[in-house]
Amino acid sequence: MQNLDVQWLTRPVGNPFVDTGGYVIELLWERGYSRDILKLIEHVANIYVRDWKAKLNSFFHNSTITQPAFKGERKIDETLKYYQSLLDDQENYVEGYCQITGRKTKLFPARAENSILAGSYGFTNFHSVFDIGARVSKEVLIRMFFVPLGSVAVGGRMAVVSSSVPEFTKIFVKKNLEENLKSAGSGGGIYKLPYSSVENALFYYADELLREQKDFDQEVSISLYHFSSYMQSPSLSIYRLPAKVFNFYRYANRKYPEEWRKFLHAHYKRGSKNKNAKYDSDRDKFILQQKKQIIEVDYDEYKTWRNEVLLNLLNDKSLLGFILEWIKSGNSFPWELTQYYSKNVLGMKQTTVNKIKQLAGYFVDLAQKEDRVKRYLNELSQARSAADLRSFLLKLVRANYLSGSSEPLITVEDYVNYLFADDIGWNEVRDLLLIAIYEKLHEKEIRVDIEDVEQEQLI
């Protein structure tokens, strides 16, 4: 390997595909496979051809593996011939800076047959200075060859997963590699995750990280690259789990595992066919009626359904509405977890959360005093605009003033900077206030069924 810079076969470079290939090489070496890169390529080529039946079209188009003109052993022979010529600098190259690693070296063309999503001769305008393709080092091209072993199939396409923390990316690649080697050993193809939803797949890797790493302080984001290099329909979709969302997800699973599990599991949805399935939190099952038959669905099955909570977390949509409905249905959800979510995911100020908590206490005391708990709750729940919410809060302010209180319920600073600030939505303030009110009602053991309350307005 005198013409090969071995350290660049495994060094992280920030490209998710190249890093995946590098970790596969590193993990295979750790398992005791040959450190001679050509022998390692031969071993992996045998997996691709004999176990996977050369079905790598989602990775490489018209490569030595996928080329229809090559049959059986010739696919492996042509693969070794190409990489031997690459190692010996027999392929056409130019001197320059690698577009992936940034180092000055000999550069070789990265195209559809030897790289992933690299384009082709027909799309020169996609590349630097109208070149015929990306130009990268031989180490990058070698790493690309190993990417399939670090990938999985999900939702009809391939996926690689990476993290902002390199050693965590290695954990994901290791998991995929293990599953793929196991599949190859039993004559199967590339490992297919049991999810049709890419969002579920991304949180599967978040769970895998939490299992592998019991305690860590790093800010962690996770990205899933969902792709196909198949020339008829090449595509790439990127799904990101931001650090703030992962931190909340980790906090929920570590601090309140039972409460979070029940809340999360209750929000799996099968679709219109079984939309009436009901979640039994005591047995962690979904119960559905099909004709005259009662069917119980275990977690191993319903975990493949789409989950509204996970979708909202990934799409930067609020969970407060889900939390509110969950609490209204008589379920437990810790205020500390709601508070953490509001501050660290929604970005609410601590002062805002504190003020809402204070307002909830005053609301319950006033409603009890006037025997109007249902009526007041109904009006707040019916707020459909910022103006409705402002009107309701101003009535509380007026009631506080008329009661002779020495302190204002809401100051101008509270109103402008914390309750109706530009960085939070009025509906999030309403939902968090309702959540805090229901928590206070639970504490005082006051039961309210607001669905039975007439749609009336306060005078």
N, C-alpha and C positions, 0 to 999 in steps of 0.2 A: 504494500500500500504506500510505496514511496511517493506517488503522485497525489496522495490524498491527505488532507489535513484532518486527522481523526477527531480532534476536539470539536470541529465544526459539524460533526455528525450528530452530536447530542446537545450542544450548547443551546439554551433557550434564546430565541431571536424575536419573539413577539408575534410571529405569524402562526395562527392556530393550526394550520395544516402542516407546516414545516415542523412546528414544535411537537405535534402529535407523532409524526414519523420519527423524530429524534428520540422521543420517549420510548417508542416501540423498540427501537434499536437498543437503547440503554437497558430496558427491561429484559429483552431477550438475552443480552450479555449477562445480566444478573442471574438469569435462569441457567446459565452455563452453555448457551449456544456459542458457536464458533465466532471468534473475534475477527476472523478473516471476512471482510465485508462481502466479497464475492460468494463465498460459501454460504453466508447468511442469506444473501439474495437468492441463491439456489434453493435453500430450504423453504423460504417463504414463497417462491415461485411454484414450488411443488404443491403448497397448500392452495394457492390461487387456482392452479390448473386442475389438480386431481380432486381436491375436496370441494372447492367452490365452483368447479366446472367452468372456470375462466369468466365468470359473470362479474366483471369489474367495469361494465360500461358506464355506471354512474360515477366512476372515478376517472377512467382514462378512455379516450376514444381512439380506436384504431391503433392501439398499442401492440407490443409484441405478445401480450397476453390476450387481448380482445380481438386481434386481427383474424377475421374469418378465414383467410387464406392459409393460416398456420393451423395445423392439426396436432393434437396430442403433445408428444414430446418436443415437437418442433417449437411450440410456444415457449417452453423452458429454454431450449437451446438458443433461440433468437434473443430471448431476454438476457441470457448470460453473455451472448456475443455483444449486445449493445452496451451493457454496463462494463464489460471488459474494455471495449473501445473508449468508453468515457474515462475509465481509470487511466488508460494509456495515452490520453489526450489525442486520440485518433479522430474524434468527432470535431467538426468545425467549431472554432472558438475565436473569441477576440479578447484582448486585455481590457480590463476596466473594473468598475465597482459593481459588485453584486447588488441587485435590486432588493434582495431580502436581507442579507447579512450586513451589507454596507462595506465589506472588505474588498480591497483591491486584489484581483486574482484572475484566473482564466474563466471566461464566461461562455456558457453554452445556452442554446435556445430552449426555453421552456414553452412547450406547446401542448396541445390537447392529448397527444399520445404519451407524454412523459410527466405531465403535471396536471394539477386539478384546477379547473376554471381558469385556464391560462389563455383562452381565446385561440385564434388560429390566424393563418396568413391573411384571411379576408378582412380582419379587423385591426389593421395597422394603426388606425387613429386612436385605438385604446392604449397604445404603448408609447413609451418615451420617444420623442423625436421621430415619430412615424416608423419605428422599427418593426421588423416582421414578427416580433414577439418579445416577451420578457426575457432578459438575459440574466442568468443566475449561475452560481458556482456548481460544480459537479456534486458537492456535498448536499446542496439543496435538492437536486434532482434525485439523488440516492434516497434522501429522507422521504421524498414524496412517494417513492415506491412502497414504503412501509405503512403509509397512512391507512389503507383499508383495514389492517389488523387492529388499529386503534380506534376504529369507527364502529357505529352501530346503525341498524336500519330502524327508522321510526316514521310512521305515517306515510309510507310509500317512497321515502327518499332516504339518503344517508345523513349521518350527523356526526360531527366531532364536537367535543366539549372542552372548554378551557376556562381558566380562572385567572384573576388578576394576581394571584399568588402562584408562582410556577410550580412549587412542590405539590400544590393541590391539583393542578392540571395533571401532574403525573399520577395522582390517585385515580382520576377519572380514566386516563388512558390505560392504567393497569387493570381496572375493572373491565373495560371493553376488551382488552387483550386476553384476559383470562376466559371471558365468555366466548370469544372467537376461537381460541385454541381448543376449548372444550367442544365447541360446535364442530370444528374441523376434525377432531378426533373421533367424532361419531358420524362423520360423513355429511354433516350439515353445511349450510352456507353461512354467510355473515350473520352474526347474532341480531335478532330482531327484538326490540323492546316491546313489552306487551301493552303499549299505549298507542292509540291513534292520535291523541292530542299531544302536540309538541310541548305545550305548557306543562303537562303532567310529567313528561320526560325530563324537563329541566329541573323540576322539583325532586324528581327521583335522584338526580345527581347531588342536589343539595342535601337530601337525606343520607346519601352515601357518604358525603363529606362529614356530616355530623356523627355518623357511626364510626368512621375511621379516626377522626380527630376530636377527642373528648373535650379538649380545652385549648383555645387559641385566641389571641388578641387582635390579629390582623383584620383590617377592613377587607372584606372579601366580596367580589362580584363574580358571577358565573355567566358565561355566554355559551349558547348552543348555536352552531352553524349548521343549518338544515339545507342540504344542497343536492344537486345532481349535475354532473358534467356531461350527461348524455346529450349528444350534439343536436338532436331534434328539439330538445327543450331544456337547455342549460338554465339553472336557477340557483339562487342563494337567498335564503331568508335568515336573518340574525335575531335570535331571541336572547334578551339580556335580563338577568336577575341582578338589579343594582345592589350595591353594598348596604344601603339603608334598609332595603326590603329583606335581604338575607339576614341582617342583624336582628330585625324584628322576628323573622321566622325562627332563627336560632333561639332568641330570648323566649318566645312562646313555647317552643319544644322543650327547653331546658327548665324554665321556671314554672310553667303551668301545663305539663304534658297531658294530663287527663282532660282538663277543660278545653284545651286547644284541639286535642284529637276529636272530641265529640263535636265541637263547632265545625271543624274542617270537614269531617266525614259527612256531616249532615248536609253539606252543600255540593255533594256529587249529584250530577243530573244525567240520566240516561238519554233523554230526548223525548220527543212527543209520544213515542210508542209506550213508554213507561213513565210518563210525567207524573202520574199519581202515586208513584212509589213513596212510601213513608219510612223515615229513618227511625229505627229503634235504638236509642242511645245506650240503653242498659245492656243490650246484646251486640251492639255494633253491627247491626244488619239492616238492610233495606227490606221492607215487606211490601209486596205488590200482589194485586189480585188480577189473575188472568182467567177470564171466564169463571169457572167455579172452583178454580184452584188457587191456593195461597202459596206464593213462592217467596222463599227467603234467600236473599243475595248476600254472600259473604264479601269481606273486604277485598280478597284476592280477585274477585270479579268486578266489583263496582269501582275499584281504584283506577280502572281503565276508562271510566266515564269522565266527561269534562267536569271540572270543578269551578264553580262560580267565584269562590274566594281566591283560588290561585290565579284565575284569569284577571280578576281585579287587581291583585298584587302586581302582576306583570304589566298590566296596562295602565298603571298609575291612576286607578279609580278607587274611590273610598270604600272601606269596609264598614263604615259606621252604620249604614242602613241595614246591612246583614246582622251586625251585632245587636242593633236595636230590636229587630224582629225576633232574634234568638232569645233575648231577655224577656221581651213581651210574652213569648210563648212559655215562660216559666223556667227557662234554662239558666244555668250559672255561667257568668263570664266575668272574670276578675276586673275590677276597676283599674288596678295597676297595669294590666295588660292593655286595656283601652287607652289609658293615659300614655303608656310607652308608645303605642302605635300613633296616637294623635301628635305627639311631639316629634318622634323620630322618623316617621314616614310621611305624615301629612304636613309636618313642619310648623305645627302650632307652637306658640310661645307658652312657657310654663305659666306665665301670668294669665293667659287666656284660659288655660285649663283650670287654674285655681278660681278664676272669676266665675266660670261656668259651674263649678262645684258649689260655690257660694250661692249662686242664683238658684240652683236646684234645691238646696236646703231651705231657702226663703220661700220658694214656690210651694213646697210641700207644707210648710208651716202655715202659709197663708191659705192654701186650699183646704187644709184641715179645719182651720179656724172658721172659714166661711162655709164649710161643708160643700165645697164645689170641686173636689178632686177630679171627678170624671169630666166635669164641664171644662175645667181649665186644661186638663190633659188633651181633651178633644180639640180645643182651639189651637193649642200649640202643635199638635200632630197635623192639623189641617193647614198650617202655614205653607203656602205654595210660592212665596216670593220673599225677597229681602224686606219688602215693605210690610208684608204680613208679620214677619218676625219682629221688625222694629216696633210695629203697633202693639204687639203683645208685650214686649219688654217694657215699653213706655207705660203700659197699664200696671205692670208690677212696680215700676218706679213711682207712679202716682199713689198706688196703694201703700207703699212704704212711707211716702211723705205724709199721707193722711193719717197714718198710724202714729205719727209724732216721733218717729225715729230720729235720733240725733245725727246719724250718718246716712249719706246718700247711698242708695242701692247700687247705682251705676254712675260713675263720674264721666265727665267729657273725655278724659284720657282713656278710661275703660272702653267707652263707646267707639272712639275713633281708632285707637291703636290696637285693641285686643279683640273686640267683638265683631267689628265690621272693618277690619284692616284689609288692605289690598291683597295680602298673601294667603288669605283663607276664604273659603266660600261660605255664604250665609247658611246654606243647607247643612254644611258640616258642623257649624255652630249649633243649629237646631237639633241635629241628630245627637251630638254629644251631650247637649242639655237634657234631651229626653232620656238618654242612657243614664245620666247622673240622677235624674229624677226617679227612674225606676229602681235604681240601686237604693236610693233613700227610702222609697216605698217598701222595698224588700226588708230593709233594716227595721222599719217601723211595723212590719207585718201588716201593711195595708194592701188589700187585694182589690184590684180595679179591672173591670172588663169594659174597656172604652168602646169596643165594637157595638155594645148595646146602647150606647149613649146617643141621644138624638143629635142631629147636626144643628146645634144652636150656637149662637154667638153671644159673647158677653155684652152687657149693656154698659 
